[in-house]
Amino acid sequence: MGVPFRIVLYAPDRARAEAAADAAWARIAALNAVMSDYDSDSELSRLAATAGSGQAVPLSEDLWRVLERAQALARRTDGAFDVTVGPAVILWRKARRDRALPNPARLARARAAIGWQHLELDARRRTARLRVPGMKLDLGGIAKGYAADEALKVLAKHGIHRALVSGGGDLAVSDPPPGKPGWRIEVAPPETAAAGPPRHVRLRRAGLATSGDLFQHVEIGGVRYSHIVDPRTGMGLTDQSQVTVIARDGMTADSLSTAVSVLGPERGLALADALDAGVFLVRRAGERWDAAENQRFRHWLER
């Protein structure tokens, strides 16, 4: 998954804390071996190697769950969230390193291999088929949240019910620290945004994820391109924005923060409302910054 993880937990004694944490770290490592697109031996990479072959590939329970959820959100957003965006993501990683736009011909080939409709899932057999040659899946907008959720489950099996697991800006929490109403998390707009001072939310049994181009972007020809790629165009987003989503679990928050970033304020807020998720969005509009949030986000704010 390519990001560092952190675990905070409360336990009755050191021995139980260490045993639980070790098991949670092992679970995260196992999921990385399944879902990393940086590892040529991962289950995800092996699936990509079959693209265009017509082969239906049996999936592990973990990869099945993530792809099933990803496809549901792809349908709901008409492809604004789409894990088949992998070919374009690879080109934009190189673009950030080289500080040069992707080659137009290569970008055209990448776009031809993108489309959630080309990822065929068979629920009865638990298989996946990549119909188009060159398809690659990128789970960067959903796998971190899933890993945080799964680590919390492992901790709970070890009797640890007050914990926070974070990975690359995404997190999931169980019950709050002793004597506290919730885990206190700072939600800060970009430093250059006139969206007010940082605010804090109090979370319990929820997930939170933040997406945007604050740290991962490249400027080419005077245009700032985000690391978030719009699957519908194959291009990095060019609007400066930061989106924070609070949802029932880490995987939902992770995927929704990416979807809202691509959809923009109006459709993004509507999607969050429909899925009972809180969202806080800051977006640059010319020389000013606009902020928007929904009622569900305000529910979590520290009083």
Buried (B, 14 or more C-beta within 10 A) or exposed (E): BEBEBEBBBBBEEEEBBEBBBEBBBEBBEBBBEBBBBEBEEBBBBEBBEBBBEEEBBEBBEBBBBBBBBBBEBBEBBEBBBBBBBBBBBBBBBEBBEEEEBBEEEBBEBBBBBBBBEBBEBEEEEBBBBBBBEBBBBBBBBBBBBBBBBBBBEBBBEBEBBBBBBBBBBBBBBBBBBEEEEBBEBEBBBBEEBEBEEEBBBBBBBBBBBBBBBBEBBBEBEEEBBBBBBBBBEBBBBEBBBBBBBBBBBBBBBBBBBBBBBBBBBEBBBEBBBEBEBBBBBBBBEEEEBBBBBBEBBEEBBEE
